Amino acid sequence: MSKKGLPSKKIRKLIDKIAPDLEELLHLLNETDEDHSDSVVEDNIRTGAHNLLIAKRIIKERKK
């Protein structure tokens, strides 16, 4: 997909909207038992949520 076709304003709004839920999700995943080994699904969720929150920070920095 070319950059020209990306609806960046909509993407920014969606990331802003879901950011609190992503933070809560990361918090819940980090509270699991230390003896509990992460499943592939949990690891992918954690990585994806973390990456989206980083994207939010990058977008915020570019606005300045």
N, C-alpha and C positions, 0 to 999 in steps of 0.2 A: 504494500500500500504506500503510495507516495505521500509525502508530507502535506502536499496541497489538499489531499482528501481527508486529512484527520480533523475531526471536529474538536479541536483542542479546548475550546471554551466549555463544551459539554463534559469533556474528560475531567477538567479542573473542578467543575461543579460536583461531579460524581465522587471524585476523590475526597473533596472537602466534606461531602455528605456522609461518606462511610468511614472517615478517619477515626471518629470516636469508637465505632464498632471494631475497627481493626486493632486499636490500642487495647480494648477490652479483651479481644480474642488473644492477643499476645500475652496479656496479663494472665489469663486463664491457663494458657498452655505452659507458661513459666511456673505456675503453681503446682504442676503435677508432681507426683512423688519422685524423689531423686532416684529411687531404685527402678522406676518405670522407664523402660527404654522407648524412645520415640518411634512411632511407626512412620513409614514412608509418607503416609497421608498427613500426619501431624507435622512432620518436618517440612513438607511442601506448603502447608497452610502457613506455618510460621515464616518461612522464607518469602512467600508471596505477600503476606501482610506487611512484613518488614520492608520489602521493596516498594510497595505502594506508599508507605509512610515516608520513605526516602524521596520518592517522586514528588510527594506533596511539599517537602522541604525545598527541593530543587525549584519547583514552580514558584514557591513563595519568594525565593532568593532572586529569581529572574524578574519578578515584578518590581523589585526595588530599583 
